[in-house]
Amino acid sequence: MLKAEVDDLKQKLERMNEIFANMQRARFGQSSEKQKYVSPDQLSIFNEAEAEQNPKAPEPDEKTIVVPEHKRKKKKTLEEKIAELPAEEVILDIPDNEKICSYCGSTLRRMGKKFLRKEIVTTQKTIKVVHYYAYTYTCDNCEKNEGVSRIKTVQAPEPLIKHSYASPSLVADVMIQKYADGIPLARQEKIWRRDGIELSRATMANWVIKVAEKWLKPVYKLMKKELLNSNVIYADETVVQVLKEDGKSPQSESRMWVYGCDERSGKSIRIFEYQPTREGRHAASFLKGFEGALVTDGYSGYNAVEKATRCGCWAHMRRAWRDAMPKGATIENSKAAIGYQYCSKLFALERKWKNHTNAERLENRHNLAEKLVDEYFLWVRTVDPAKGSKLEDAVIYALNQEKYLRAFLGNGEVEISNNFAENAIRPFVIGRKNWLFSDTVKGAKSSAIVYSLIETAKANDVEPYAYLALMLSDMQYLGRPFSNEMLEGFMPWSDKMKAEIEKRTLPVSE
């Protein structure tokens, strides 16, 4: 009887320590996924030789030892970036009346100039009003002979918003400040006032909503169509608060969903969509017709996407083990540390194959990763966690998600985690800390459109302000309705779009 009571108290103490450790981790611990709780090389439970063995692997020689190609663009140094800026010289000179030799009184002769230093100088934003006029022409001969005045003039580009001062550059600036830089419209209002312009937040909000709906939405729809043609889509969602929404209180939570594909699909696309709830039917509606692989977290709502092959996220699996690890956990004293180590081992293998083709990665997964995954789930079934503990949560997650966590083994294009979608939605989450909420549903939907274009532009190494300003400017000259052929040139991955941006934004050296 006494022993049972002691065991019960020990279990309660262990549970309390677990809760306390997780509270400390949540408040003070590192937020990066690059965890270092357990070294990938410290476990003897894994047989490295057997895991890495491939009898068909050829011996390397001088011809076959190559460095994998890196597609990532080399980052420019500060000096290289400064060299691209417009430049001017400031010459410091002594007064004319002092250009006399203090020894003999002769006039001094300039022998050259010496370099002193470089500085980066900023100036206030250049603001101007552009007045549009159109020449009109008439035929004097018709007027003389027929008494009819036939007038001809140029077809003016359609304004972004009728009877408004909004220009492509101005609207693009407002959008970038809010959605890329996280500056709420209320703060932008003060910034514009400092620059001498009374531009209210209500006016800017109207501009964003109207331009997004009228001009950006057709591009957004074509980007979505391109996304649904990809083989793999990553999805995630986060909370957004909308103050004025029918049937809901201002304090209630809505959702911003994100769907995307990466470079392995040929195009980097991020599409945001606002929905009032987290129900799986929203994902099913957005992904209607998609029959590829859908990579998500453990939320069961994604099962509503019927024709897609759902793939699980090993990063979420690893987090579950991390949350169950007490302070000072090792593989000798913590089952959670062993589970965490299995996941880390899998990620270590995947990093080796990062630059491999889909076919090569699939073969490696069959030869190496599949054995590791089989061993992992055999081990999971041996764990007997305490009821109500974080360890039990991790075991339940593993067993419930096994089908989805194994799915990557049959598709070399699929990543083993949903980190892509989490990274795609992070700019929205960071921006939300500044602007806090959307006022209306229209505002939330417009935000989704603008975020989609900005984040897709960034994903394709296209400067987002230049992209929005150029696109809005050129679209004014297109006839409506916009055809897909017209809009193809405005896709952020379009070579034509990239060339136009580079051509129009080249720095001018003086």
Backbone hydrogen bonds, N-H to C=O, Kabsch-Sander energy under -0.5 kcal/mol:
donor,donor_aa,acceptor,acceptor_aa,energy
5,E,1,M,-1.8
6,V,2,L,-2.2
7,D,3,K,-2.7
8,D,4,A,-2.1
9,L,5,E,-2.2
10,K,6,V,-2.6
11,Q,7,D,-2.2
12,K,8,D,-2.1
13,L,9,L,-2.6
14,E,10,K,-2.6
15,R,11,Q,-2.2
16,M,12,K,-2.4
17,N,13,L,-2.6
18,E,14,E,-2.0
19,I,15,R,-2.2
20,F,16,M,-2.6
21,A,17,N,-2.6
22,N,18,E,-2.1
23,M,19,I,-2.0
24,Q,20,F,-2.3
25,R,21,A,-2.4
26,A,22,N,-2.5
27,R,23,M,-1.8
28,F,24,Q,-3.4
29,G,24,Q,-0.8
29,G,25,R,-1.3
35,Q,33,E,-2.5
42,Q,39,S,-1.5
48,E,46,F,-1.1
51,A,47,N,-2.5
52,E,48,E,-2.2
53,Q,49,A,-0.8
57,A,54,N,-2.1
64,T,61,D,-0.5
65,I,61,D,-1.5
66,V,64,T,-1.1
71,K,69,E,-0.5
81,K,77,T,-2.1
82,I,78,L,-2.5
83,A,79,E,-1.9
84,E,80,E,-0.6
84,E,81,K,-0.9
85,L,82,I,-1.5
91,I,89,E,-0.6
92,L,90,V,-0.6
93,D,91,I,-0.5
98,E,95,P,-1.6
99,K,96,D,-1.5
100,I,98,E,-1.3
101,C,106,S,-3.2
105,G,101,C,-1.7
108,L,99,K,-2.5
121,V,119,E,-0.6
127,I,125,K,-0.6
131,H,129,V,-0.6
132,Y,130,V,-0.5
137,Y,152,K,-2.9
139,C,150,R,-1.2
140,D,138,T,-0.8
143,E,139,C,-1.9
144,K,140,D,-2.3
145,N,141,N,-2.9
146,E,142,C,-2.5
147,G,142,C,-0.8
148,V,142,C,-1.2
150,R,148,V,-0.9
151,I,149,S,-0.7
152,K,137,Y,-3.1
154,V,135,Y,-0.8
156,A,154,V,-0.8
158,E,476,Q,-1.8
164,S,161,I,-0.9
171,V,167,S,-2.7
172,A,168,P,-2.2
173,D,169,S,-1.9
174,V,170,L,-2.1
175,M,171,V,-2.5
176,I,172,A,-2.6
177,Q,173,D,-2.4
178,K,174,V,-1.9
179,Y,175,M,-3.2
180,A,175,M,-0.5
180,A,176,I,-1.9
181,D,176,I,-2.1
182,G,178,K,-0.6
183,I,177,Q,-3.3
188,Q,184,P,-2.2
189,E,185,L,-2.3
190,K,186,A,-1.1
191,I,187,R,-2.1
192,W,188,Q,-2.9
193,R,189,E,-1.7
194,R,190,K,-1.9
195,D,191,I,-1.3
196,G,193,R,-1.4
197,I,192,W,-2.7
199,L,197,I,-1.2
200,S,198,E,-0.6
204,M,200,S,-2.1
205,A,201,R,-2.5
206,N,202,A,-2.1
207,W,203,T,-2.2
208,V,204,M,-2.4
209,I,205,A,-2.3
210,K,206,N,-2.7
211,V,207,W,-2.7
212,A,208,V,-2.2
213,E,209,I,-2.2
214,K,210,K,-2.6
215,W,211,V,-2.5
216,L,211,V,-1.8
217,K,212,A,-1.6
219,V,215,W,-0.5
220,Y,216,L,-2.5
221,K,217,K,-2.7
222,L,218,P,-1.7
223,M,219,V,-2.3
224,K,220,Y,-2.2
225,K,221,K,-2.2
226,E,222,L,-2.1
227,L,223,M,-2.1
228,L,224,K,-2.4
229,N,225,K,-0.7
229,N,226,E,-0.6
230,S,227,L,-1.9
233,I,293,A,-2.7
234,Y,260,G,-3.0
235,A,295,V,-2.3
236,D,258,V,-1.9
238,T,256,M,-2.0
240,V,254,S,-1.7
242,V,240,V,-0.5
243,L,438,S,-2.3
244,K,439,D,-2.1
245,E,243,L,-0.8
245,E,248,K,-0.5
248,K,245,E,-2.0
252,S,249,S,-1.5
254,S,240,V,-2.8
255,R,275,Q,-2.7
256,M,238,T,-2.8
257,W,255,R,-0.6
257,W,273,E,-3.1
258,V,236,D,-2.9
259,Y,271,I,-2.6
260,G,234,Y,-2.1
261,C,269,I,-1.6
265,S,262,D,-1.8
266,G,263,E,-2.1
267,K,262,D,-0.6
269,I,261,C,-1.8
269,I,267,K,-0.7
271,I,259,Y,-3.5
272,F,448,A,-0.6
273,E,257,W,-2.5
275,Q,255,R,-2.6
282,H,279,E,-1.6
283,A,279,E,-0.6
284,A,280,G,-2.2
285,S,281,R,-2.2
286,F,282,H,-2.5
287,L,283,A,-2.5
288,K,285,S,-1.1
290,F,287,L,-2.5
293,A,231,N,-2.6
294,L,309,T,-2.5
295,V,233,I,-2.7
295,V,293,A,-0.6
296,T,294,L,-0.5
296,T,311,C,-2.1
302,Y,299,Y,-1.3
303,N,300,S,-2.0
304,A,301,G,-1.6
305,V,302,Y,-1.7
306,E,304,A,-1.4
308,A,305,V,-0.5
309,T,292,G,-2.8
310,R,308,A,-0.8
311,C,294,L,-3.1
312,G,404,Y,-3.1
314,W,312,G,-0.6
314,W,416,I,-3.1
317,M,313,C,-1.4
318,R,314,W,-2.4
319,R,315,A,-1.9
320,A,316,H,-1.8
321,W,317,M,-1.5
322,R,318,R,-2.4
323,D,319,R,-2.8
324,A,320,A,-0.9
325,M,321,W,-0.5
325,M,322,R,-1.4
329,A,326,P,-1.5
334,S,330,T,-1.5
338,I,334,S,-1.1
339,G,335,K,-2.1
340,Y,336,A,-2.6
341,Q,337,A,-2.1
342,Y,338,I,-2.1
343,C,339,G,-1.8
344,S,340,Y,-2.3
345,K,341,Q,-2.4
346,L,342,Y,-1.8
347,F,343,C,-2.2
348,A,344,S,-2.3
349,L,345,K,-1.9
350,E,346,L,-2.2
351,R,347,F,-2.0
352,K,348,A,-1.0
352,K,349,L,-0.6
353,W,349,L,-0.8
353,W,350,E,-0.7
354,K,351,R,-1.1
356,H,353,W,-1.6
361,R,357,T,-2.6
362,L,358,N,-2.3
363,E,359,A,-2.0
364,N,360,E,-2.2
365,R,361,R,-2.1
366,H,362,L,-2.0
367,N,363,E,-2.3
368,L,364,N,-2.8
369,A,364,N,-1.0
370,E,365,R,-2.9
372,L,368,L,-1.5
373,V,369,A,-2.6
374,D,370,E,-2.4
375,E,371,K,-2.3
376,Y,372,L,-2.2
377,F,373,V,-2.3
378,L,374,D,-1.9
379,W,375,E,-2.2
380,V,376,Y,-2.5
381,R,377,F,-1.5
382,T,379,W,-2.0
383,V,379,W,-0.6
383,V,380,V,-1.3
389,S,386,A,-1.7
393,D,389,S,-1.6
394,A,390,K,-2.2
395,V,391,L,-2.2
396,I,392,E,-2.7
397,Y,393,D,-2.4
398,A,394,A,-2.4
399,L,395,V,-2.4
400,N,396,I,-2.7
401,Q,397,Y,-2.1
402,E,399,L,-0.6
405,L,401,Q,-3.0
406,R,402,E,-1.8
407,A,404,Y,-0.5
409,L,406,R,-1.8
410,G,407,A,-1.7
411,N,408,F,-1.7
414,V,411,N,-0.9
422,E,418,N,-1.9
423,N,419,N,-2.8
424,A,420,F,-2.0
425,I,421,A,-2.0
426,R,422,E,-0.9
429,V,425,I,-1.8
430,I,426,R,-2.8
431,G,427,P,-2.5
432,R,428,F,-2.3
433,K,429,V,-0.9
433,K,430,I,-0.7
434,N,431,G,-1.6
435,W,431,G,-2.2
436,L,432,R,-2.2
437,F,435,W,-3.1
438,S,241,Q,-3.0
441,V,244,K,-0.7
444,A,440,T,-2.0
445,K,441,V,-2.6
446,S,442,K,-2.4
447,S,443,G,-2.3
448,A,444,A,-1.8
449,I,445,K,-1.7
450,V,446,S,-2.6
451,Y,447,S,-2.9
452,S,448,A,-1.9
453,L,449,I,-1.9
454,I,450,V,-2.6
455,E,451,Y,-2.9
456,T,452,S,-1.9
457,A,453,L,-2.0
458,K,454,I,-2.4
459,A,455,E,-2.1
460,N,456,T,-1.1
460,N,457,A,-0.7
461,D,458,K,-1.7
462,V,457,A,-2.7
467,Y,463,E,-2.1
468,L,464,P,-2.6
469,A,465,Y,-2.8
470,L,466,A,-2.2
471,M,467,Y,-2.4
472,L,468,L,-2.7
473,S,469,A,-2.0
474,D,470,L,-2.5
475,M,471,M,-2.5
476,Q,472,L,-0.9
477,Y,474,D,-1.4
478,L,475,M,-1.5
487,L,483,S,-2.1
488,E,484,N,-1.8
489,G,485,E,-0.6
489,G,486,M,-0.6
490,F,487,L,-2.1
491,M,488,E,-1.5
494,S,491,M,-2.2
498,K,494,S,-2.3
499,A,495,D,-2.4
500,E,496,K,-2.2
501,I,497,M,-2.4
502,E,498,K,-2.3
503,K,499,A,-2.3
504,R,500,E,-2.3
505,T,501,I,-1.3
506,L,503,K,-0.5
509,S,507,P,-0.6
510,E,87,A,-0.7
